[in-house]
Amino acid sequence: HVHAYERMSAVYKDKEVTPYDPASGMHVIRNPGAPVYIITATPGNQEDHDKFYKPYLDFSYVRSSLYGYSKLKIFNKTHLYVEHIGADTSSPETLGKVIDCVWIVKE
């Protein structure tokens, strides 16, 4: 397995079914028609940073192998907010900062 962070769009049978809202950029997914995959597996690894071995998929929007952690905030029954925060001391420019964030909105 790989210790890494990856955020994808709403995906069904290897196809993006709900792209990001163009008016909001890639930080809002409205009414996803399938699961939105966010893989958070970067708490640290004694073997050092992992590399991505599979190619970048069209529906994969953000990838990071830097150490970090994610927060999920549920605002109400229609709005979720996820952010990934850097915790890698080898990357001072991202340490303690939000590396990625996304709103998932179901109207």
C-alpha positions, 0 to 999 in steps of 0.5 A: 500500500502507499502512504499518500493523500489523493482527492478525486471527483465523484466516480462511478465505474472509473468515470467522473460522473459529477465534475467540479463546479466550474464557477467555484473551481475545483474546491466545490462538488455539487450534487455528486452522482457517485462517491467522492473519494478522498484518501488520507494516508499520510500520518507518517511512515518510518520508511520515508515518503512513498511515491505514486506508482500508478498513473494520474487519473483524469478524475484525480485532482490532488495528490500529495506524498507529504505527511499530513492529516485531514479534517472533516467538518459537517456544517449541516445536512447539505454541506461537508468540508474537508481539508488536508493540512501539511505536517511534514517537517521536510516541507516548511512551506506546507507545515501547518498549512491547508494543502487541499480543501473541498466542499461537498454540497448536496442540494 
